[in-house]
Amino acid sequence: MNLRIQSARVRVEMDCFQGGSVLQGTVVSGCSEVRSDFELESDEPDEKLRLLIRNAKRACFAENMVQTTIPLRSSVKLNGKPIDVPLDD
């Protein structure tokens, strides 16, 4: 957008958890919240900077992946051969 930016910073934090037991086959993990704190410093007009920030957030793969349920396609090979790994007993 050809804007003059003095400083831009982003900090991303996640509340992740892991529980259960690997040895007992009950291990679980997840994330309960993701926080993104974005700071921008510029002398450009606020209206242009708001558009820049909106465009950046719309283009952010990480934010969009967290906000949107997306299908996961996963494959596993054991000794070169595809296998199924059931996650439920």
C-alpha positions in Angstrom: 0.0 0.0 0.0 3.1 2.2 -0.1 2.7 3.6 3.4 5.5 4.8 5.7 5.6 2.7 8.8 7.9 3.5 11.7 7.3 0.3 13.7 5.2 -2.8 13.5 5.1 -5.6 16.1 2.9 -8.6 16.7 2.9 -10.9 19.7 1.0 -14.2 19.5 0.2 -16.2 22.6 -1.6 -19.5 22.9 -3.1 -21.3 25.9 -2.2 -24.9 25.1 -2.8 -28.0 27.2 -1.7 -31.6 27.3 -3.0 -34.3 29.5 -3.4 -38.0 29.9 -0.7 -40.5 29.6 1.4 -41.6 26.6 2.1 -44.9 28.3 -1.6 -45.6 28.9 -2.7 -44.3 25.4 -4.8 -41.6 26.9 -2.8 -38.5 25.8 -4.7 -35.5 24.6 -3.7 -32.0 23.7 -5.4 -28.8 22.5 -5.5 -25.1 22.6 -8.1 -23.1 24.4 -7.3 -19.6 23.2 -5.0 -17.7 20.8 -4.3 -14.1 21.4 -2.8 -11.7 18.8 -1.6 -8.3 19.9 -0.6 -6.0 17.0 1.1 -2.6 17.4 1.7 -0.2 14.6 3.3 3.2 14.6 3.0 5.6 11.6 2.3 9.2 10.7 0.0 8.1 7.9 -3.7 9.0 8.2 -5.6 6.6 10.5 -8.1 5.7 7.7 -5.2 4.3 5.5 -3.7 2.5 8.4 -7.0 0.9 9.4 -7.3 -0.4 5.8 -3.7 -1.7 6.0 -4.4 -3.5 9.3 -7.7 -4.9 7.9 -5.9 -6.2 4.8 -3.1 -7.7 6.9 -5.5 -9.5 9.2 -7.5 -10.8 6.2 -4.3 -12.1 4.6 -2.9 -13.8 7.8 -2.9 -17.5 7.3 -2.5 -18.1 11.1 -5.4 -16.0 12.2 -7.7 -17.4 9.5 -6.7 -21.0 10.3 -7.5 -20.5 14.0 -10.8 -18.8 13.3 -12.1 -21.1 10.6 -12.7 -24.9 10.9 -10.7 -26.4 8.1 -10.4 -30.1 7.1 -7.2 -31.8 8.0 -6.0 -34.5 5.6 -3.2 -36.5 7.3 -1.3 -39.5 6.0 1.1 -41.8 7.9 3.6 -44.3 6.5 5.3 -47.0 8.5 8.3 -48.6 6.9 7.2 -47.1 3.6 3.7 -48.4 3.7 0.6 -46.3 4.3 -1.3 -47.2 7.6 -4.4 -46.0 9.3 -4.0 -44.6 12.8 -7.3 -44.7 14.7 -7.6 -41.9 17.2 -10.6 -43.4 19.0 -10.6 -46.8 20.6 
